[in-house]
Structure formats: C-alpha cells, structure tokens
C-alpha cells in the first residue's frame, strides 16, 4: 500500500451552521456544500472546499452518534480525524491488519459515496485515521 492524497480533515462540531458561518466569515471560504445526513454513521456532514483538500464538518445525529463522545470531551468541537485516499479499500484494510493496526469495523460507504474504514488512533501516532477508496470522479 502507498499513502495516497489527503482527502479531508474531519472536524467535529456541535453546530454545522455555526461552523459554516466561521469558515465563510472568518476563513473566507466560498465553496461550501449543503449539509446532509448520514444516518448509517449517525452524523450530519458538510464539506468546505479548500484549494488543496476539504474540511469535513461533522455534527452528531442524536445521542447515539459516535461523535457525541468526542464532543462531550471537547464541547467546542475540534479536529476529529484525517482521511487519506487509497486505490483499493480491501487491499488497504488487509495491509493495516497485517501490520497489527486496529481497523475499526468493516468497509462501509462514506460521505463521498466510496468505501471507507477507520484505523484506531493508538496505532496511527495518536490520530484517528480514515482510509477511503479514491473516488472515481475528479476532485
């Protein structure tokens, strides 16, 4: 496996609307997608485009959301994960498992409509890491 492109930085937030206003009014972002729900993952998502990557704003959908525990520890929100692209999600999963890394669950469809999985931060230098199959469409 070869490390691919940084696709996005995931930022947990208690309010996507407030975060969108911050990225628009303070950071000068002009390309901000419409928020949408991912019920299977328990989150509401909105992408903010930057010239070389994206920021994925993540808000919990209900108290059972996996983002809820992060926000309980970090009420203002903050960086949640980094996401890297790979050409083959199953080969990447096998690679990480062979290295002894804890893969969190099976590959599933992520916010970009491509397969993803997460690798435990204890095995990734303290950073929760999302691995996603490179989208077939251009970035």
N, CA, C and O of each residue as an XYZ file, in Angstrom:
556
protein
N       0.833     -1.177      0.000
C       0.000      0.000      0.000
C       0.877      1.240      0.000
O       1.937      1.259      0.626
N       0.436      2.270     -0.699
C       1.140      3.549     -0.749
C       0.185      4.629     -0.252
O      -0.976      4.685     -0.658
N       0.690      5.479      0.625
C      -0.107      6.577      1.144
C      -0.607      7.436      0.000
O       0.174      7.883     -0.840
N      -1.898      7.661     -0.031
C      -2.500      8.475     -1.079
C      -2.735      9.905     -0.631
O      -2.245     10.350      0.407
N      -3.490     10.597     -1.437
C      -3.807     12.014     -1.243
C      -4.579     12.226      0.057
O      -5.437     11.417      0.410
N      -4.273     13.318      0.772
C      -5.099     13.738      1.899
C      -6.416     14.229      1.313
O      -6.449     15.239      0.611
N      -7.494     13.519      1.601
C      -8.792     13.898      1.051
C      -9.451     14.981      1.883
O      -9.940     15.974      1.345
N      -9.464     14.791      3.200
C     -10.078     15.806      4.059
C      -9.607     15.699      5.499
O      -9.040     14.695      5.930
N      -9.868     16.779      6.220
C      -9.676     16.835      7.663
C     -11.071     16.863      8.270
O     -11.867     17.753      7.969
N     -11.368     15.889      9.123
C     -12.667     15.844      9.782
C     -12.658     16.702     11.029
O     -11.771     16.576     11.874
N     -13.651     17.579     11.142
C     -13.771     18.481     12.286
C     -15.142     18.270     12.917
O     -16.171     18.542     12.298
N     -15.144     17.784     14.152
C     -16.393     17.613     14.883
C     -16.880     18.969     15.361
O     -16.089     19.820     15.767
N     -18.192     19.160     15.309
C     -18.775     20.436     15.705
C     -20.142     20.208     16.352
O     -20.886     19.319     15.939
N     -20.467     21.004     17.356
C     -21.816     20.903     17.917
C     -22.858     21.559     17.016
O     -24.055     21.327     17.191
N     -22.416     22.386     16.041
C     -23.349     23.083     15.152
C     -22.714     23.307     13.781
O     -21.804     24.122     13.633
N     -23.198     22.583     12.798
C     -22.701     22.798     11.432
C     -22.987     24.225     10.985
O     -22.146     24.845     10.334
N     -24.146     24.751     11.319
C     -24.488     26.110     10.891
C     -23.482     27.132     11.426
O     -23.040     28.013     10.689
N     -23.121     27.013     12.706
C     -22.137     27.941     13.286
C     -20.763     27.740     12.646
O     -20.038     28.707     12.411
N     -20.409     26.493     12.366
C     -19.103     26.221     11.742
C     -19.054     26.729     10.311
O     -18.029     27.258      9.880
N     -20.140     26.581      9.571
C     -20.195     27.118      8.210
C     -20.001     28.637      8.250
O     -19.258     29.194      7.441
N     -20.665     29.295      9.185
C     -20.507     30.752      9.306
C     -19.053     31.108      9.607
O     -18.533     32.078      9.055
N     -18.389     30.342     10.471
C     -16.984     30.590     10.780
C     -16.114     30.446      9.530
O     -15.316     31.332      9.223
N     -16.268     29.333      8.810
C     -15.422     29.122      7.622
C     -15.716     30.162      6.545
O     -14.806     30.569      5.823
N     -16.957     30.593      6.424
C     -17.319     31.608      5.430
C     -16.837     32.996      5.865
O     -16.161     33.683      5.099
N     -17.180     33.410      7.086
C     -16.966     34.793      7.515
C     -15.564     35.071      8.046
O     -15.048     36.177      7.879
N     -14.941     34.077      8.684
C     -13.622     34.283      9.270
C     -12.513     33.755      8.360
O     -11.485     34.406      8.174
N     -12.739     32.565      7.795
C     -11.709     31.920      6.975
C     -11.800     32.280      5.497
O     -10.868     32.010      4.740
N     -12.906     32.885      5.076
C     -13.051     33.312      3.692
C     -13.412     32.205      2.714
O     -13.207     32.356      1.510
N     -13.942     31.100      3.209
C     -14.336     30.003      2.314
C     -15.524     30.427      1.462
O     -16.468     31.049      1.951
N     -15.461     30.083      0.188
C     -16.556     30.417     -0.725
C     -17.238     29.173     -1.293
O     -18.367     29.255     -1.777
N     -16.571     28.037     -1.239
C     -17.146     26.791     -1.771
C     -17.527     25.897     -0.591
O     -16.708     25.141     -0.068
N     -18.781     26.005     -0.195
C     -19.296     25.254      0.952
C     -20.509     24.474      0.481
O     -21.468     25.043     -0.041
N     -20.454     23.165      0.673
C     -21.561     22.318      0.245
C     -22.758     22.438      1.161
O     -22.701     23.076      2.212
N     -23.845     21.810      0.743
C     -25.045     21.753      1.572
C     -24.883     20.632      2.596
O     -24.426     19.544      2.247
N     -25.248     20.878      3.843
C     -25.196     19.807      4.840
C     -26.150     18.668      4.460
O     -27.203     18.890      3.863
N     -25.754     17.451      4.822
C     -26.613     16.287      4.583
C     -26.408     15.271      5.692
O     -25.360     15.229      6.336
N     -27.427     14.458      5.899
C     -27.399     13.448      6.954
C     -26.854     12.129      6.438
O     -27.139     11.721      5.312
N     -26.061     11.464      7.282
C     -25.614     10.088      7.054
C     -26.115      9.251      8.231
O     -25.358      8.966      9.159
N     -27.382      8.859      8.194
C     -27.954      8.148      9.340
C     -27.213      6.863      9.695
O     -27.126      6.519     10.874
N     -26.682      6.153      8.721
C     -25.967      4.896      8.989
C     -24.734      5.140      9.847
O     -24.296      4.243     10.567
N     -24.167      6.350      9.780
C     -22.988      6.679     10.588
C     -23.332      7.592     11.760
O     -22.462      7.929     12.562
N     -24.594      7.991     11.862
C     -25.022      8.813     12.988
C     -24.512     10.232     12.953
O     -24.319     10.845     14.003
N     -24.286     10.777     11.748
C     -23.738     12.128     11.643
C     -24.434     12.944     10.558
O     -25.033     12.406      9.626
N     -24.332     14.250     10.715
C     -24.690     15.229      9.689
C     -23.360     15.784      9.201
O     -22.470     16.052     10.008
N     -23.213     15.960      7.894
C     -21.927     16.300      7.291
C     -22.081     17.505      6.366
O     -23.118     17.696      5.731
N     -21.022     18.310      6.307
C     -20.948     19.408      5.346
C     -19.489     19.569      4.944
O     -18.612     19.611      5.807
N     -19.219     19.660      3.641
C     -17.852     19.820      3.162
C     -17.565     21.276      2.811
O     -18.362     21.951      2.159
N     -16.405     21.736      3.264
C     -15.892     23.061      2.931
C     -14.674     22.824      2.044
O     -13.719     22.167      2.458
N     -14.708     23.352      0.841
C     -13.602     23.154     -0.093
C     -12.497     24.175      0.149
O     -12.744     25.366      0.332
N     -11.267     23.662      0.142
C     -10.065     24.494      0.170
C      -9.303     24.180     -1.121
O      -9.615     23.184     -1.775
N      -8.330     24.981     -1.504
C      -7.638     24.732     -2.761
C      -6.994     23.344     -2.874
O      -6.909     22.799     -3.974
N      -6.542     22.767     -1.761
C      -5.816     21.503     -1.853
C      -6.454     20.336     -1.100
O      -5.918     19.228     -1.126
N      -7.575     20.559     -0.435
C      -8.263     19.491      0.301
C      -9.645     19.976      0.696
O     -10.112     21.002      0.200
N     -10.294     19.253      1.575
C     -11.584     19.663      2.106
C     -11.560     19.573      3.632
O     -10.772     18.831      4.218
N     -12.440     20.346      4.253
C     -12.738     20.198      5.667
C     -14.113     19.550      5.727
O     -15.066     20.037      5.119
N     -14.208     18.455      6.457
C     -15.486     17.765      6.637
C     -16.021     18.149      8.015
O     -15.492     17.709      9.036
N     -17.052     18.954      8.038
C     -17.699     19.312      9.296
C     -18.648     18.176      9.661
O     -19.444     17.731      8.834
N     -18.554     17.707     10.913
C     -19.333     16.551     11.357
C     -20.088     16.921     12.624
O     -19.490     17.300     13.632
N     -21.389     16.806     12.559
C     -22.256     17.083     13.706
C     -22.994     15.792     14.069
O     -23.415     15.059     13.174
N     -23.159     15.501     15.350
C     -23.858     14.257     15.710
C     -25.330     14.300     15.327
O     -25.981     15.342     15.397
N     -25.835     13.145     14.922
C     -27.274     12.955     14.713
C     -27.779     12.159     15.923
O     -27.804     10.929     15.889
N     -28.169     12.839     16.960
C     -28.684     12.164     18.144
C     -27.611     11.769     19.137
O     -26.415     11.892     18.872
N     -28.063     11.291     20.287
C     -27.161     10.958     21.386
C     -26.349      9.697     21.147
O     -25.316      9.512     21.791
N     -26.780      8.821     20.242
C     -26.051      7.578     19.963
C     -24.932      7.769     18.938
O     -24.210      6.823     18.623
N     -24.790      8.977     18.424
C     -23.768      9.260     17.416
C     -22.373      9.008     17.970
O     -22.103      9.329     19.128
N     -21.474      8.432     17.154
C     -20.094      8.248     17.610
C     -19.373      9.582     17.856
O     -18.360      9.608     18.555
N     -19.867     10.661     17.306
C     -19.257     11.979     17.501
C     -19.635     12.558     18.867
O     -18.944     13.436     19.383
N     -20.721     12.072     19.444
C     -21.205     12.604     20.723
C     -20.125     12.506     21.819
O     -19.893     13.477     22.539
N     -19.472     11.351     21.948
C     -18.445     11.176     22.986
C     -17.286     12.149     22.774
O     -16.746     12.686     23.741
N     -16.899     12.380     21.517
C     -15.829     13.336     21.217
C     -16.238     14.732     21.690
O     -15.446     15.436     22.316
N     -17.482     15.127     21.388
C     -17.941     16.460     21.779
C     -18.150     16.574     23.287
O     -18.033     17.666     23.842
N     -18.455     15.467     23.955
C     -18.555     15.502     25.414
C     -17.203     15.873     26.020
O     -17.145     16.587     27.021
N     -16.115     15.386     25.415
C     -14.761     15.694     25.896
C     -14.260     17.040     25.363
O     -13.417     17.685     25.986
N     -14.780     17.456     24.218
C     -14.357     18.680     23.537
C     -15.605     19.472     23.133
O     -15.962     19.485     21.955
N     -16.272     20.127     24.079
C     -17.583     20.743     23.792
C     -17.596     21.756     22.648
O     -18.626     21.931     21.997
N     -16.484     22.418     22.397
C     -16.437     23.390     21.300
C     -16.162     22.718     19.953
O     -16.218     23.366     18.908
N     -15.865     21.422     19.983
C     -15.516     20.708     18.758
C     -14.018     20.741     18.529
O     -13.253     21.177     19.389
N     -13.609     20.273     17.357
C     -12.194     20.279     17.017
C     -11.849     19.196     16.017
O     -12.718     18.465     15.541
N     -10.554     19.105     15.702
C     -10.113     18.114     14.726
C     -10.439     16.712     15.230
O     -10.090     16.340     16.351
N     -11.105     15.957     14.394
C     -11.536     14.604     14.752
C     -10.710     13.533     14.060
O     -10.321     12.550     14.691
N     -10.433     13.709     12.762
C      -9.671     12.695     12.025
C      -9.057     13.278     10.759
O      -9.421     14.363     10.307
N      -8.113     12.522     10.202
C      -7.559     12.796      8.877
C      -8.007     11.671      7.961
O      -8.139     10.527      8.397
N      -8.241     11.987      6.700
C      -8.688     10.982      5.736
C      -7.755     10.952      4.535
O      -7.516     11.967      3.882
N      -7.230      9.748      4.261
C      -6.342      9.537      3.117
C      -6.997      8.615      2.110
O      -7.754      7.716      2.474
N      -6.701      8.845      0.847
C      -7.219      8.005     -0.238
C      -6.296      6.829     -0.514
O      -5.080      6.920     -0.345
N      -6.894      5.728     -0.941
C      -6.170      4.545     -1.412
C      -6.894      4.025     -2.653
O      -8.099      4.236     -2.795
N      -6.172      3.345     -3.560
C      -6.828      2.855     -4.772
C      -7.743      1.652     -4.525
O      -8.713      1.459     -5.258
N      -7.448      0.842     -3.501
C      -8.208     -0.384     -3.250
C      -8.450     -0.512     -1.751
O      -7.518     -0.778     -0.991
N      -9.688     -0.324     -1.325
C     -10.011     -0.314      0.097
C      -9.736     -1.657      0.763
O      -9.283     -1.692      1.907
N      -9.999     -2.759      0.072
C      -9.808     -4.083      0.673
C      -8.318     -4.415      0.824
O      -7.910     -5.016      1.818
N      -7.517     -4.026     -0.156
C      -6.068     -4.222     -0.048
C      -5.510     -3.372      1.097
O      -4.628     -3.822      1.829
N      -6.014     -2.160      1.252
C      -5.548     -1.287      2.333
C      -5.927     -1.859      3.692
O      -5.124     -1.829      4.625
N      -7.139     -2.378      3.810
C      -7.568     -2.983      5.077
C      -6.663     -4.157      5.428
O      -6.217     -4.285      6.568
N      -6.395     -5.008      4.454
C      -5.514     -6.159      4.687
C      -4.111     -5.695      5.092
O      -3.485     -6.302      5.962
N      -3.622     -4.636      4.474
C      -2.301     -4.083      4.786
C      -2.235     -3.647      6.248
O      -1.323     -4.036      6.978
N      -3.212     -2.835      6.671
C      -3.204     -2.345      8.050
C      -3.346     -3.488      9.050
O      -2.668     -3.497     10.078
N      -4.203     -4.431      8.765
C      -4.375     -5.577      9.666
C      -3.097     -6.405      9.751
O      -2.737     -6.874     10.831
N      -2.407     -6.592      8.624
C      -1.155     -7.347      8.625
C      -0.072     -6.633      9.440
O       0.837     -7.272      9.968
N      -0.178     -5.301      9.538
C       0.768     -4.512     10.326
C       0.379     -4.481     11.803
O       1.091     -3.902     12.624
N      -0.756     -5.107     12.142
C      -1.208     -5.142     13.526
C      -2.043     -3.945     13.947
O      -2.339     -3.786     15.131
N      -2.425     -3.108     13.003
C      -3.250     -1.945     13.324
C      -4.700     -2.373     13.548
O      -5.202     -3.288     12.895
N      -5.350     -1.703     14.470
C      -6.753     -1.993     14.763
C      -7.657     -1.246     13.789
O      -7.821     -0.029     13.878
N      -8.235     -1.994     12.864
C      -9.206     -1.449     11.923
C     -10.555     -1.461     12.632
O     -10.976     -2.483     13.174
N     -11.220     -0.325     12.622
C     -12.481     -0.170     13.347
C     -13.661     -0.490     12.436
O     -14.203      0.401     11.781
N     -14.054     -1.745     12.392
C     -15.202     -2.155     11.583
C     -14.824     -2.514     10.163
O     -13.673     -2.396      9.742
N     -15.823     -2.950      9.455
C     -15.665     -3.329      8.055
C     -15.810     -2.100      7.155
O     -16.393     -1.096      7.566
N     -15.286     -2.174      5.937
C     -15.508     -1.065      4.999
C     -17.000     -0.796      4.811
O     -17.814     -1.715      4.728
N     -17.325      0.476      4.748
C     -18.706      0.916      4.551
C     -18.676      2.158      3.675
O     -17.614      2.737      3.447
N     -19.817      2.558      3.192
C     -19.885      3.715      2.306
C     -19.835      4.993      3.132
O     -20.618      5.176      4.064
N     -18.901      5.875      2.778
C     -18.727      7.134      3.493
C     -19.420      8.299      2.821
O     -20.207      8.113      1.892
N     -19.129      9.495      3.290
C     -19.800     10.719      2.837
C     -19.545     11.054      1.373
O     -20.340     11.769      0.762
N     -18.451     10.553      0.796
C     -18.168     10.796     -0.616
C     -18.777      9.708     -1.509
O     -18.614      9.743     -2.729
N     -19.472      8.754     -0.907
C     -20.092      7.679     -1.688
C     -19.128      6.566     -2.051
O     -19.437      5.746     -2.916
N     -17.960      6.518     -1.408
C     -16.973      5.474     -1.670
C     -16.703      4.712     -0.374
O     -16.976      5.227      0.711
N     -16.172      3.499     -0.472
C     -15.902      2.719      0.738
C     -14.832      3.365      1.624
O     -13.856      3.939      1.142
N     -15.055      3.249      2.931
C     -14.135      3.796      3.940
C     -13.979      2.802      5.086
O     -14.777      1.877      5.237
N     -12.941      3.008      5.889
C     -12.840      2.418      7.216
C     -11.941      3.331      8.043
O     -11.257      4.201      7.504
N     -11.952      3.122      9.359
C     -11.120      3.917     10.260
C     -10.083      3.023     10.917
O     -10.312      1.830     11.117
N      -8.934      3.612     11.252
C      -7.868      2.919     11.961
C      -7.697      3.616     13.314
O      -7.646      4.843     13.392
N      -7.611      2.818     14.366
C      -7.551      3.333     15.735
C      -6.379      4.295     15.912
O      -5.280      4.036     15.422
N      -6.614      5.406     16.613
C      -5.530      6.382     16.806
C      -4.312      5.820     17.550
O      -3.199      6.299     17.336
N      -4.491      4.836     18.400
C      -3.338      4.275     19.116
C      -2.350      3.602     18.162
O      -1.176      3.429     18.491
N      -2.830      3.230     16.993
C      -1.963      2.589     16.004
C      -1.539      3.546     14.893
O      -0.864      3.141     13.946
N      -1.933      4.813     15.010
C      -1.673      5.787     13.941
C      -1.066      7.073     14.509
O      -1.422      8.172     14.084
N      -0.166      6.931     15.453
C       0.514      8.097     16.013
C      -0.402      9.051     16.744
O      -0.128     10.249     16.812
N      -1.499      8.527     17.298
C      -2.424      9.360     18.052
C      -3.503     10.033     17.228
O      -4.263     10.843     17.759
N      -3.590      9.716     15.939
C      -4.559     10.368     15.051
C      -5.561      9.338     14.537
O      -5.176      8.358     13.899
N      -6.849      9.558     14.816
C      -7.879      8.730     14.196
C      -7.752      8.936     12.693
O      -7.773     10.070     12.214
N      -7.621      7.841     11.951
C      -7.342      7.937     10.521
C      -8.415      7.220      9.729
O      -8.696      6.043      9.953
N      -9.006      7.947      8.802
C      -9.978      7.376      7.869
C      -9.247      7.026      6.587
O      -8.461      7.820      6.069
N      -9.510      5.841      6.084
C      -8.977      5.412      4.800
C     -10.163      5.306      3.858
O     -11.155      4.648      4.171
N     -10.062      5.945      2.714
C     -11.179      5.891      1.757
C     -10.663      5.520      0.370
O      -9.562      5.896     -0.031
N     -11.487      4.778     -0.338
C     -11.137      4.435     -1.711
C     -11.262      5.695     -2.552
O     -12.238      6.436     -2.429
N     -10.294      5.933     -3.392
C     -10.275      7.131     -4.228
C     -11.552      7.206     -5.049
O     -11.899      6.250     -5.742
N     -12.262      8.337     -4.981
C     -13.474      8.476     -5.805
C     -13.141      8.359     -7.294
O     -12.073      8.784     -7.735
N     -14.043      7.793     -8.044
C     -13.835      7.619     -9.481
C     -13.920      8.939    -10.224
O     -13.359      9.080    -11.311
N     -14.631      9.922     -9.638
C     -14.752     11.241    -10.257
C     -13.535     12.086     -9.903
O     -12.850     11.814     -8.916
N     -13.271     13.096    -10.699
C     -12.159     14.010    -10.407
C     -12.480     14.801     -9.144
O     -13.648     14.988     -8.804
N     -11.446     15.263     -8.454
C     -11.622     16.031     -7.213
C     -11.988     17.456     -7.530
O     -12.178     18.261     -6.619
